[in-house]
Amino acid sequence: MRTKALVAEFVGTFTLIFVGVMAIAMDHMTKSVGLVGIALAHGLAIAVMVSATAAISGGHLNPAVTIGALVGRKIDLLNAIGYIVAQCVGALAAALLVLQCLPAEVLKAISMGTPQLNTAAGVTIQSGLIIEAVLTFFLVFVVFGTGIDKRGPKVGGLFIGLTVALDILAGGPLTGGAMNPARHLGPALVGNYLDHFWVYWVGPVAGGIVAGLLYHQVLDEKKSA
């Protein structure tokens, strides 16, 4: 297990959670960011951090991506566990720092920026699971196609970041568009917003597994041992 890779995963995931929660808070405080701005904040955070960490760790920054890479035979089990731990610790550290940066009333108003099921709009646990699984499938599929597959276009994290942005535009008002268990974990633990906690693990991980298996079994040029 490479320490440099773990540090890269920590920093990249930290950035996503810090920027994402801060963008949601700024929307609440200024009423000027909006869904597009929040989607771009998350997408740009992923784009720049995947680009910065790709050469060191592969730029997963997401347990669902790491698990997708594991079933797709692109990472071994020991390194996958290390990556997931580093990602979750990075998410928790970011949420704790946000807690020191913003007024308590703002964080309470936005539920600490925690992705949540919009039950008022009729989103059920079943539909939330499906939405998170499908959105994460898109993300992990793009990670394989543009970041892992050597045949893919090498454009840094641009397309991966754009996928995060488009997924939030599609699913943000419904589930928060997490696509990432760590994105939910940090704010949820720090703010104690743990309702439907498991949905944000099961949905994204399921989507990541399907994408990883599909790419490995069907689309890879040749299977990796």
N, C-alpha and C positions, 0 to 999 in steps of 0.2 A: 504494500500500500504506500503510495507516494504522498509525502506530506505536502508538497507543492500543489498537487491536485486538490487535496482537501482544503487547503487555504483558498485556492481559486474558487471552489464551489461555495465556500462560506461567504467570500466577498461578493460573488455574483448574486447569490440568493439574498444576502443582506441588502444589496442595492435595490433589487426588485421590490422587496417588502417595504423598505424605507420610502422609496419614491412613490410606490403605489398608494400607501396609506396617506402620505403627505399630499398627494394630488387629490385624493378624496376629501381630505380636510380642507384644502384650499377651495375646492368647489363649494363646500358648505359655508366657508367664511366669506367668499367673494361672490358666489353665485355666477361665476363667469367661466368656469372650466368646462363643465358639462360632460356628457358621456363621451363625446369625441376626444376631449382633452384627457380624460381619465384613461381611455383606451390607448391614446398615443403615449401617455406617460409610462404605462406598463410596457407597451411595445418597444418604445425607445430604450427603456431600461434593459430589457432583454436583448435588444439588438446590439447595444454597445458592450454589454457584459459578456454575451456569448462570443462576440468578436474578440474581446480582451482575454477570455479564458480558454478559448477553443484549443489553442496550441498547448495548453498546460493540462487541462482536464477533459477536454471535449466540450466544455460549456453546457453541461446538462442543466444545472440550476433548478432542478425539479425532480422529486422522487419518482414521479410518473414517467419522466423521460429516462431516468436511470433504470427503472424496472423494465421499460420497453427495450432498452439497450441490452439488459440482462437476458431477456427471453429471446432477443434477436442475436444473441451470441457475440455482442460487441464489447462486453465487459464481464469480468468474472464476479462470482458471488461476494468474495471478500471486499473487493474494491467497491462494489455496488453498495454494500452495507456502509462502508466508510463514507461514500458520497452522500447517502441519504442522511446519515447522522450530521455531517457537515452542513448540509442544506437546512436541516431543521434547526440546528444551533444558530446558523446565520439568520434564519427567519425570526427566531426568538430574540436574538440580540437586537435586530432592527426594531422590533416592536417595543422592546424595553427602552430603546433610545428615543423613539417617537414619543413615548410616554413622558420623557423629560423635555420635549420640544414644544408640545402643544398644550393649551389649556384643557383641564379635565372635562369641562362642559362641552368642548368641541369633540373630544374623543368619545364622550358618551353619546352625543348626537349622531355620530357616524358609526357607532358600535365598533370603535377602534379600527374601522376600515375592514372589518371581517366580512368576507363573502357570506351571504345568507340567502336562504330560499325565500322568494317573494310570495309568501302564502296569500297575501292580500290580492295578488294578481292570479291566484289559482294554481300556483306552482306546488305540486305535491312532491312527496319524497321520491316516488317513482319517476315523475317527469324530471325532477332535479338530477337524479342519478343518470338518466338518459342524456340530458343536456350536457352535463359535465363529462360524461364518457365520450360523447360525439365530439365535443369541442377539443378534448384532449387527444382524441384520435387524430384530428386534423393537425394538431401541433406536433405530435410525435412523428406522424407520417412526414411532415415537412422537415423535421430534424433529421430523419433518416435520409430523405431525398436530397437535402442541401448541405447537411453538416457531416453525416457519417459516410454515405455512399461516395466512393472516390470518383464515380462518374458524374456526380452532380455538380452544378455550378458553384464555384467557390466565391461567395459574395459576403463572407463574414456572417454575421447574425442577422442581416437585413430581412431575409424572407421569414426567418423564425420570429423576429420581432413583429413583422407585419401580420403573421398568423395570430400572434397573441392579441394584437390590436383588433383584427377583424372578428376574432372570437368574442372579445369583450363587447364589441358593438352588437353582436348577435345575441349574446347570452348574459351580458352584464346586468341588465334590469331584471333578469329572471332568477339567476343563481349567484350573481356576482362575477361570473366568468372566471373562476379560480384556475381551473386546468392544472392545478398544482397543489398537492397536499400541504407543502410548506407555506404557500401563500395564505392558506387558511390557518394553519397551525399557530404561527407566531402571534398574530393579533387575537386569535380566539383564546389562547392560553393566557396572554397578558390581560386581556379585557374580560375574561370569563364569559365569552360568548360561544358556548360549546354546544348549543342546540344543533342537532343534525351533523355533529362533528364527523361521524363515520361516512356520511355521504360524500364528503370532500376527500376521502381516501379511496373509498370503493369505486366511485365514478371515474375519477381521473386515472387510477391504477388500471381499471378495466379497459379504458380507452387506450392507455399506453401499451398494455399487453397485446391487444388486438392489432394495433399498428405495428408493434415489433415483430409479432409472429407473421403477419401478412408480408412485411418487407423481407423477412428472413426466408420464409418458405416459398414465396412467389416471385419477388422482384429483385432479390440479390442476384448479381452476376454469377456468383458461386457461393455456396454456403460456407460460413466460417465455422471452424471447429470450436 
